[in-house]
Amino acid sequence: MLHTINYSITRLFDVILYPFAFINDFWGILFLSAVSSLVVLVVYKYLSSPGKIKDAKDKIKANILAIRLYRDFWKVILISFGKSVLYTLKYFSLNLLPLVLVLPILVPIFSQMDVRYRMRPFQTGEAAVVKAYFNDAVDNLDIQLQASDSVKPLMNPVFVTAKKEVNWRVAVQADNAFDLQIKVGDKIHTKKLAAGNYKGAISNKKYSYSSINHFFYPAEPLFDSAGNLKAVYVAHPGKTVNFLGTRIHWLLHYLVLMLVIVLGLRKKFGVEF
């Protein structure tokens, strides 16, 4: 059930972000930063207590000021310090409920951004590492990576017995996404490998069962009747987002933009942090 919901969210984001697929990644990040900011502001507007939060902040500032003004009176310092700690705890407790409720909403957005802006497709001629993970021992496993026009194995499979995994190194020879085929016994399992001009979500891992790990790799559905196979991993190259001459990780763009938008609109929403 979880993987069905997770994969459906991915398909929904594919539609929402389609207009941004052909322009600089920054604009998609800006759009999702704005959406995330509105979610945060709406949740805080209806679930937080701006008056109590502002009062707690003022009390913290007042007690810190008292410590600075009366630094020669140890009793005043001790009392003011104790009060500042208590009001600090009150301040965090007032922000706790909205934060607890907003995080489950933002995590799916975060996951969708990660599979779209953290990795890039392989280019023709680049080498890729492929790993197949299994639940049981791999010593006598009948397994092979199928060669095709899109991928060429560069080495025989390496059986890592201690980790229950099988590794390959391959050369990518495609200009678009394709299905990597791994044959285990008489069953063929496929894992998408993004290459060339592919536009869309990229997942390093594909799982055979639903778990919390699958939640962070939502770009592909689960394997069908995988048997002993646990997951297949393809290490796609990382990328940075280029904007105004800078090349930085998408997360930094996201956090800075979200901070600017939230702080810029908080008074219009009547929100206090």
Residue frames as qw, qx, qy, qz and C-alpha x, y, z in Angstrom:
[[0.000, 0.885, 0.466, 0.000, 0.00, 0.00, 0.00],
 [0.320, -0.787, 0.088, 0.520, 2.79, 2.44, 0.96],
 [0.390, -0.199, 0.569, 0.696, 4.68, 1.91, -2.29],
 [0.238, 0.603, 0.678, 0.346, 1.49, 2.44, -4.33],
 [0.110, -0.947, -0.251, 0.169, 0.88, 5.81, -2.66],
 [0.433, -0.620, 0.309, 0.577, 4.56, 6.71, -2.97],
 [0.395, 0.078, 0.664, 0.630, 4.71, 5.87, -6.68],
 [0.138, 0.781, 0.580, 0.185, 1.43, 7.74, -7.30],
 [0.227, -0.888, -0.040, 0.397, 2.95, 10.85, -5.71],
 [0.426, -0.331, 0.518, 0.665, 5.87, 10.53, -8.13],
 [0.291, 0.446, 0.696, 0.482, 3.52, 10.39, -11.12],
 [0.046, -0.915, -0.392, 0.079, 1.67, 13.45, -9.78],
 [0.318, -0.759, 0.198, 0.533, 4.93, 15.40, -9.47],
 [0.463, 0.046, 0.632, 0.620, 5.87, 14.34, -13.00],
 [0.169, 0.733, 0.574, 0.324, 2.77, 16.17, -14.22],
 [0.234, -0.929, -0.182, 0.220, 3.18, 19.20, -11.95],
 [0.387, -0.682, 0.345, 0.515, 6.86, 19.69, -12.81],
 [0.697, 0.378, 0.500, 0.348, 6.58, 18.91, -16.54],
 [0.288, 0.939, 0.107, 0.154, 6.68, 22.62, -17.55],
 [0.283, -0.883, 0.369, 0.065, 9.97, 22.98, -15.65],
 [0.895, -0.092, 0.378, 0.218, 11.66, 19.94, -17.24],
 [0.681, 0.519, 0.239, 0.458, 12.98, 21.92, -20.21],
 [0.069, 0.898, -0.130, 0.416, 14.42, 24.94, -18.39],
 [0.224, 0.477, -0.654, 0.543, 17.01, 25.55, -15.70],
 [0.531, -0.312, -0.771, 0.162, 16.45, 23.36, -12.62],
 [0.130, -0.030, -0.411, 0.902, 16.50, 26.49, -10.46],
 [0.409, -0.147, -0.152, -0.888, 12.98, 27.48, -11.52],
 [0.707, -0.259, -0.620, -0.221, 11.53, 24.13, -10.49],
 [0.496, -0.167, -0.607, 0.597, 13.28, 24.45, -7.15],
 [0.077, -0.072, 0.149, -0.983, 11.91, 27.99, -6.78],
 [0.583, -0.243, -0.410, -0.658, 8.39, 26.75, -7.48],
 [0.731, -0.285, -0.618, 0.058, 8.62, 23.93, -4.91],
 [0.331, -0.032, -0.464, 0.821, 10.24, 26.29, -2.40],
 [0.303, -0.179, -0.028, -0.936, 7.23, 28.59, -2.76],
 [0.718, -0.274, -0.511, -0.384, 4.81, 25.66, -2.32],
 [0.636, -0.172, -0.623, 0.422, 6.71, 24.46, 0.76],
 [0.116, 0.078, -0.304, 0.942, 6.72, 27.97, 2.21],
 [0.500, -0.260, -0.204, -0.801, 2.95, 28.32, 1.78],
 [0.751, -0.257, -0.605, -0.059, 2.44, 24.94, 3.49],
 [0.475, -0.094, -0.537, 0.691, 4.57, 26.07, 6.43],
 [0.092, -0.130, 0.124, -0.979, 2.80, 29.43, 6.71],
 [0.620, -0.291, -0.379, -0.623, -0.71, 27.94, 6.53],
 [0.721, -0.246, -0.626, 0.166, 0.08, 25.27, 9.15],
 [0.353, -0.077, -0.440, 0.822, 1.62, 27.83, 11.50],
 [0.239, -0.272, -0.114, -0.925, -1.24, 30.27, 10.94],
 [0.706, -0.334, -0.310, -0.542, -3.89, 27.85, 12.18],
 [0.862, -0.246, -0.428, 0.116, -1.95, 25.75, 14.69],
 [0.509, 0.063, -0.387, 0.767, 0.49, 28.12, 16.38],
 [0.269, -0.861, -0.398, 0.166, -0.13, 30.87, 18.95],
 [0.466, 0.592, -0.023, 0.657, 1.59, 34.02, 17.61],
 [0.305, -0.834, 0.078, -0.453, 0.81, 36.06, 20.73],
 [0.845, -0.513, 0.148, 0.035, 2.28, 33.47, 23.10],
 [0.839, 0.192, 0.071, 0.504, 5.32, 32.94, 20.88],
 [0.248, 0.728, -0.050, 0.637, 6.01, 36.68, 20.71],
 [0.534, -0.780, 0.113, -0.307, 5.57, 37.00, 24.48],
 [0.924, -0.277, 0.111, 0.239, 8.03, 34.15, 25.10],
 [0.664, 0.421, 0.030, 0.618, 10.58, 35.77, 22.77],
 [0.053, -0.822, 0.067, -0.563, 10.20, 39.13, 24.50],
 [0.738, -0.653, 0.121, -0.116, 10.69, 37.51, 27.92],
 [0.900, 0.006, 0.065, 0.430, 13.85, 35.77, 26.70],
 [0.419, 0.608, -0.009, 0.675, 15.25, 39.07, 25.40],
 [0.348, -0.830, 0.048, -0.434, 14.31, 40.88, 28.61],
 [0.848, -0.511, 0.120, 0.074, 16.10, 38.35, 30.84],
 [0.792, 0.205, 0.061, 0.572, 19.20, 38.34, 28.64],
 [0.150, 0.752, -0.014, 0.642, 19.23, 42.14, 28.83],
 [0.607, -0.759, 0.054, -0.229, 18.90, 41.95, 32.62],
 [0.908, -0.207, 0.058, 0.360, 21.97, 39.70, 32.77],
 [0.567, 0.433, 0.046, 0.700, 23.97, 42.25, 30.78],
 [0.117, -0.792, -0.017, -0.599, 22.74, 45.28, 32.79],
 [0.622, -0.676, 0.241, -0.313, 23.11, 43.72, 36.22],
 [0.820, 0.293, -0.463, 0.164, 26.25, 41.66, 35.63],
 [0.154, 0.444, -0.623, 0.625, 27.60, 42.74, 39.05],
 [0.592, -0.224, 0.425, -0.648, 24.60, 41.27, 40.94],
 [0.089, 0.184, -0.969, -0.143, 24.92, 37.49, 40.95],
 [0.331, 0.312, 0.787, -0.416, 21.39, 36.91, 42.33],
 [0.502, 0.615, 0.049, -0.606, 19.83, 38.88, 39.47],
 [0.284, 0.488, -0.732, -0.382, 22.02, 37.03, 36.98],
 [0.100, -0.032, 0.990, -0.099, 21.04, 33.65, 38.41],
 [0.419, 0.466, 0.606, -0.490, 17.30, 34.42, 38.45],
 [0.454, 0.653, -0.173, -0.582, 17.36, 35.96, 34.97],
 [0.155, 0.377, -0.867, -0.287, 19.30, 33.03, 33.57],
 [0.235, 0.163, 0.933, -0.217, 16.81, 30.56, 35.04],
 [0.456, 0.597, 0.373, -0.545, 13.87, 32.51, 33.61],
 [0.349, 0.608, -0.466, -0.540, 15.50, 32.78, 30.18],
 [0.003, 0.165, -0.978, -0.130, 15.93, 28.98, 30.12],
 [0.316, 0.375, 0.792, -0.363, 12.28, 28.43, 31.10],
 [0.445, 0.681, 0.111, -0.570, 10.98, 30.87, 28.49],
 [0.194, 0.488, -0.729, -0.439, 13.26, 29.29, 25.88],
 [0.135, 0.074, 0.988, -0.029, 11.71, 25.89, 26.65],
 [0.379, 0.572, 0.537, -0.491, 8.26, 27.46, 26.39],
 [0.321, 0.649, -0.305, -0.618, 9.17, 29.03, 23.05],
 [0.128, 0.282, -0.897, -0.317, 10.29, 25.70, 21.58],
 [0.223, 0.264, 0.910, -0.229, 7.24, 23.88, 22.95],
 [0.403, 0.629, 0.268, -0.608, 4.92, 26.42, 21.28],
 [0.383, 0.599, -0.491, -0.503, 6.64, 25.75, 17.93],
 [0.266, -0.224, 0.937, 0.039, 6.74, 21.98, 18.38],
 [0.567, 0.395, 0.668, -0.275, 3.18, 21.06, 17.33],
 [0.547, 0.760, -0.039, -0.348, 3.20, 22.95, 13.99],
 [0.090, 0.648, -0.728, -0.206, 6.68, 21.60, 13.27],
 [0.415, -0.066, 0.904, -0.083, 5.63, 18.00, 13.96],
 [0.598, 0.546, 0.526, -0.260, 2.66, 18.37, 11.60],
 [0.409, 0.825, -0.196, -0.338, 4.48, 20.21, 8.81],
 [0.205, -0.540, 0.783, 0.231, 7.41, 17.78, 8.52],
 [0.554, 0.168, 0.814, 0.045, 5.35, 14.80, 7.19],
 [0.514, 0.792, 0.273, -0.187, 4.00, 17.13, 4.51],
 [0.150, 0.879, -0.389, -0.230, 7.42, 18.44, 3.49],
 [0.525, -0.364, 0.750, 0.173, 9.22, 15.07, 3.45],
 [0.696, 0.421, 0.568, 0.126, 7.44, 13.83, 0.27],
 [0.350, 0.936, -0.020, -0.035, 8.29, 17.14, -1.43],
 [0.269, -0.759, 0.576, 0.142, 11.90, 16.74, -0.29],
 [0.675, -0.064, 0.719, 0.153, 12.04, 13.16, -1.62],
 [0.629, 0.671, 0.385, 0.077, 10.64, 14.21, -5.00],
 [0.154, 0.957, -0.235, -0.067, 13.16, 17.03, -5.29],
 [0.488, -0.571, 0.641, 0.159, 16.02, 14.72, -4.36],
 [0.691, 0.149, 0.674, 0.216, 15.28, 12.28, -7.21],
 [0.493, 0.805, 0.303, 0.132, 15.02, 15.14, -9.70],
 [0.148, 0.958, -0.172, 0.175, 17.80, 17.55, -8.77],
 [0.592, -0.663, 0.450, 0.084, 20.49, 15.51, -6.96],
 [0.630, -0.128, 0.680, 0.353, 21.52, 13.27, -9.89],
 [0.404, 0.606, -0.302, -0.615, 22.03, 13.60, -13.62],
 [0.949, 0.275, 0.101, -0.117, 21.76, 11.05, -16.44],
 [0.672, -0.301, 0.483, 0.474, 24.85, 9.21, -17.66],
 [0.391, 0.746, -0.284, -0.458, 26.49, 10.43, -20.84],
 [0.937, 0.334, -0.102, -0.026, 27.52, 8.07, -23.62],
 [0.615, 0.489, -0.488, 0.380, 30.78, 6.35, -22.75],
 [0.294, -0.592, 0.493, -0.566, 30.57, 6.89, -19.00],
 [0.435, 0.024, -0.891, 0.125, 31.05, 3.91, -16.72],
 [0.608, -0.461, 0.046, -0.645, 28.42, 2.90, -14.18],
 [0.035, 0.186, -0.926, 0.327, 28.53, 0.62, -11.15],
 [0.708, -0.225, -0.330, -0.582, 25.61, -1.79, -10.79],
 [0.039, -0.221, 0.876, -0.427, 24.90, -3.71, -7.59],
 [0.679, -0.274, -0.493, -0.469, 22.30, -6.39, -6.95],
 [0.221, -0.351, 0.695, -0.587, 21.44, -7.05, -3.30],
 [0.631, -0.136, -0.706, -0.292, 19.97, -10.36, -2.13],
 [0.672, -0.560, 0.135, -0.464, 18.30, -11.71, 1.00],
 [0.943, -0.246, 0.219, 0.048, 20.22, -14.99, 1.00],
 [0.534, -0.470, 0.519, 0.474, 23.71, -16.20, 0.10],
 [0.547, 0.740, -0.134, -0.369, 24.95, -15.50, -3.44],
 [0.401, -0.487, 0.733, 0.255, 27.71, -18.16, -3.70],
 [0.353, 0.104, 0.878, 0.305, 25.89, -20.46, -6.13],
 [0.378, 0.657, 0.325, -0.566, 23.63, -17.86, -7.69],
 [0.490, 0.313, 0.618, 0.529, 22.86, -18.14, -11.40],
 [0.063, 0.885, 0.241, -0.392, 22.94, -14.45, -12.38],
 [0.520, 0.098, 0.372, 0.763, 24.01, -12.33, -15.33],
 [0.133, 0.675, 0.102, -0.718, 23.70, -8.76, -16.54],
 [0.663, 0.516, 0.516, 0.170, 22.23, -8.78, -20.03],
 [0.277, -0.286, 0.327, 0.857, 24.28, -6.96, -22.66],
 [0.402, 0.749, 0.524, -0.048, 22.42, -4.74, -25.14],
 [0.447, 0.604, 0.182, 0.634, 22.88, -1.83, -27.53],
 [0.237, -0.895, -0.054, -0.374, 22.46, 0.51, -24.52],
 [0.501, -0.743, 0.421, -0.140, 24.93, -1.02, -22.08],
 [0.766, 0.390, -0.499, 0.110, 28.12, -3.06, -22.32],
 [0.808, -0.584, 0.034, 0.070, 29.48, -5.02, -19.30],
 [0.269, 0.822, -0.472, 0.170, 33.13, -4.15, -18.64],
 [0.018, -0.416, 0.857, -0.302, 33.80, -7.00, -16.23],
 [0.508, -0.222, -0.824, -0.119, 32.47, -10.31, -15.04],
 [0.550, -0.708, -0.164, -0.412, 30.16, -10.20, -12.02],
 [0.228, 0.364, -0.697, 0.575, 31.92, -9.86, -8.67],
 [0.670, -0.496, -0.520, -0.188, 30.25, -11.89, -5.89],
 [0.019, -0.488, 0.511, -0.707, 30.60, -10.13, -2.52],
 [0.547, -0.258, -0.796, -0.018, 29.62, -13.02, -0.26],
 [0.256, -0.212, -0.603, 0.725, 29.84, -11.14, 3.04],
 [0.213, 0.240, 0.141, -0.937, 27.36, -8.49, 1.86],
 [0.464, 0.411, 0.782, -0.068, 25.13, -10.83, -0.20],
 [0.365, 0.810, 0.032, -0.457, 25.57, -8.73, -3.31],
 [0.724, 0.208, 0.457, 0.473, 26.77, -9.02, -6.90],
 [0.018, -0.808, 0.069, 0.585, 28.58, -6.12, -8.61],
 [0.687, 0.437, 0.390, 0.431, 29.24, -5.12, -12.23],
 [0.100, -0.611, 0.140, 0.773, 30.93, -2.25, -14.00],
 [0.550, 0.544, 0.602, 0.200, 29.31, -1.28, -17.30],
 [0.168, -0.164, 0.264, 0.936, 29.76, 1.27, -20.08],
 [0.382, 0.639, 0.490, -0.453, 26.67, 3.29, -20.98],
 [0.254, -0.033, 0.627, 0.736, 26.07, 3.51, -24.72],
 [0.084, 0.677, 0.714, 0.156, 22.62, 5.12, -24.87],
 [0.101, 0.220, 0.029, 0.970, 21.31, 8.65, -25.34],
 [0.545, -0.402, -0.096, -0.730, 18.13, 8.18, -23.28],
 [0.537, -0.323, 0.641, -0.444, 16.79, 6.18, -20.36],
 [0.671, 0.159, -0.659, -0.300, 16.61, 2.41, -20.79],
 [0.858, -0.407, 0.126, -0.285, 15.88, -0.71, -18.75],
 [0.079, 0.546, -0.827, 0.110, 18.91, -2.47, -17.35],
 [0.901, -0.082, -0.236, -0.356, 18.17, -6.21, -17.37],
 [0.131, -0.482, 0.827, -0.258, 19.46, -8.61, -14.72],
 [0.805, -0.017, -0.480, -0.348, 18.68, -12.29, -15.17],
 [0.309, -0.394, 0.760, -0.415, 18.45, -14.36, -11.98],
 [0.504, 0.127, 0.848, -0.104, 17.76, -17.98, -12.81],
 [0.248, 0.392, 0.733, 0.497, 15.02, -17.87, -15.41],
 [0.044, -0.880, -0.449, 0.150, 13.61, -14.54, -14.20],
 [0.426, 0.346, 0.091, 0.831, 14.58, -11.17, -15.71],
 [0.240, -0.794, -0.390, 0.400, 14.41, -8.06, -13.50],
 [0.404, 0.620, 0.191, 0.645, 14.65, -4.53, -14.89],
 [0.361, -0.686, -0.230, 0.588, 16.04, -1.33, -13.36],
 [0.381, 0.895, 0.171, 0.156, 15.84, 2.02, -15.15],
 [0.587, -0.303, 0.105, 0.744, 19.15, 3.66, -15.98],
 [0.229, 0.929, 0.192, -0.218, 18.92, 7.33, -16.99],
 [0.596, -0.138, 0.377, 0.696, 21.17, 8.47, -19.82],
 [0.295, 0.356, 0.464, 0.756, 21.62, 11.23, -22.38],
 [0.137, -0.275, -0.082, -0.948, 18.81, 13.79, -22.53],
 [0.388, -0.462, -0.797, -0.008, 16.48, 11.99, -20.14],
 [0.185, -0.374, 0.180, -0.891, 14.20, 14.38, -18.25],
 [0.749, -0.412, -0.340, -0.391, 12.50, 13.09, -15.14],
 [0.649, -0.641, 0.341, -0.225, 12.99, 11.47, -11.76],
 [0.599, 0.439, -0.657, 0.127, 16.14, 9.38, -11.30],
 [0.786, -0.533, 0.192, -0.246, 16.40, 6.70, -8.65],
 [0.105, 0.601, -0.791, 0.051, 19.62, 4.98, -7.61],
 [0.160, -0.085, 0.959, -0.220, 17.73, 2.06, -6.09],
 [0.666, -0.093, -0.368, -0.642, 14.81, -0.15, -6.98],
 [0.319, -0.262, 0.794, -0.447, 13.37, -2.41, -4.27],
 [0.331, -0.112, -0.892, -0.287, 11.50, -5.69, -4.20],
 [0.357, -0.589, -0.715, 0.122, 9.39, -4.77, -1.16],
 [0.098, -0.821, -0.123, -0.549, 7.94, -1.68, 0.45],
 [0.641, -0.423, -0.379, 0.516, 9.76, -0.15, 3.43],
 [0.165, -0.911, -0.079, 0.370, 10.88, 3.21, 4.78],
 [0.428, -0.350, 0.500, 0.667, 13.90, 2.95, 2.45],
 [0.323, 0.445, 0.695, 0.463, 11.63, 2.81, -0.59],
 [0.013, -0.905, -0.378, 0.194, 10.09, 6.09, 0.57],
 [0.201, -0.788, 0.254, 0.524, 13.39, 7.84, -0.24],
 [0.143, -0.220, 0.753, 0.604, 13.68, 6.17, -3.67],
 [0.498, 0.437, 0.565, -0.492, 10.18, 6.81, -5.08],
 [0.284, 0.525, -0.397, -0.697, 10.95, 7.03, -8.79],
 [0.422, 0.171, -0.811, -0.367, 10.31, 3.39, -9.69],
 [0.838, -0.278, -0.038, -0.468, 7.70, 0.78, -8.73],
 [0.597, -0.454, 0.655, -0.093, 8.71, -2.36, -6.84],
 [0.147, 0.280, -0.893, -0.322, 10.07, -5.47, -8.55],
 [0.822, -0.015, -0.059, -0.566, 7.40, -7.97, -9.50],
 [0.994, -0.102, 0.010, -0.036, 7.94, -11.44, -7.98],
 [0.199, 0.826, -0.510, 0.133, 11.57, -10.71, -7.14],
 [0.927, -0.080, -0.349, 0.108, 12.13, -13.81, -5.02],
 [0.757, -0.343, -0.168, 0.531, 15.59, -13.70, -3.44],
 [0.369, 0.412, 0.081, 0.829, 16.42, -10.32, -5.00],
 [0.281, -0.625, -0.479, 0.548, 16.28, -7.48, -2.45],
 [0.145, 0.916, 0.070, -0.367, 17.24, -4.40, -4.47],
 [0.719, 0.338, 0.223, 0.565, 19.26, -3.17, -7.46],
 [0.246, -0.844, -0.018, 0.476, 21.51, -0.12, -7.17],
 [0.623, 0.504, 0.209, 0.561, 22.91, 2.07, -9.95],
 [0.383, -0.601, -0.136, 0.688, 25.14, 4.96, -8.87],
 [0.382, 0.806, 0.307, 0.333, 24.03, 7.86, -11.09],
 [0.457, 0.189, -0.159, 0.854, 26.40, 10.85, -11.17],
 [0.173, -0.704, -0.460, 0.513, 25.66, 13.73, -8.83],
 [0.310, 0.567, 0.302, 0.701, 24.97, 17.23, -10.09],
 [0.163, -0.417, -0.341, 0.826, 24.78, 20.82, -8.93],
 [0.257, 0.812, 0.523, 0.035, 22.27, 23.50, -9.94],
 [0.417, 0.057, 0.161, 0.893, 23.60, 26.39, -12.00],
 [0.001, 0.884, 0.454, 0.114, 22.12, 29.85, -11.39],
 [0.008, -0.993, 0.081, -0.088, 23.67, 33.31, -11.85],
 [0.392, 0.693, -0.558, 0.236, 27.14, 31.83, -12.20],
 [0.401, -0.450, 0.702, -0.379, 26.92, 29.66, -9.09],
 [0.705, 0.065, -0.666, -0.234, 26.88, 25.86, -9.05],
 [0.226, -0.313, 0.716, -0.581, 25.62, 24.53, -5.73],
 [0.036, -0.184, -0.980, 0.062, 23.60, 21.62, -4.36],
 [0.267, -0.502, -0.543, -0.618, 19.82, 21.89, -4.86],
 [0.506, -0.586, -0.595, 0.216, 19.20, 21.67, -1.10],
 [0.329, -0.309, -0.164, 0.877, 21.02, 24.94, -0.43],
 [0.116, -0.206, -0.400, -0.886, 18.92, 26.71, -3.08],
 [0.451, -0.503, -0.682, -0.281, 15.78, 25.22, -1.54],
 [0.496, -0.526, -0.507, 0.470, 16.55, 26.20, 2.05],
 [0.215, -0.192, -0.011, 0.957, 17.64, 29.76, 1.20],
 [0.206, -0.260, -0.490, -0.806, 14.63, 30.40, -1.05],
 [0.486, -0.539, -0.680, -0.102, 12.23, 28.92, 1.47],
 [0.421, -0.434, -0.397, 0.691, 13.70, 31.04, 4.27],
 [0.064, -0.048, 0.158, 0.984, 13.39, 34.22, 2.19],
 [0.336, -0.355, -0.594, -0.639, 9.79, 33.48, 1.17],
 [0.512, -0.530, -0.661, 0.144, 8.63, 32.47, 4.66],
 [0.345, -0.405, -0.286, 0.797, 10.19, 35.51, 6.33],
 [0.000, -0.035, -0.300, -0.953, 8.89, 37.78, 3.58],
 [0.433, -0.344, -0.550, -0.626, 5.26, 36.59, 3.89],
 [0.360, -0.253, -0.814, 0.379, 4.97, 35.73, 7.58],
 [0.074, 0.224, 0.352, -0.906, 3.43, 39.07, 8.58],
 [0.461, 0.032, -0.394, -0.795, 0.78, 38.79, 5.83],
 [0.623, -0.181, -0.743, -0.165, -0.20, 35.40, 7.29],
 [0.525, -0.682, 0.149, -0.487, -0.02, 36.67, 10.87],
 [0.941, -0.085, -0.281, 0.171, 2.63, 34.11, 11.74],
 [0.221, -0.855, 0.425, -0.196, 5.26, 34.44, 14.45],
 [0.866, 0.165, -0.433, 0.190, 8.36, 32.24, 14.72]]
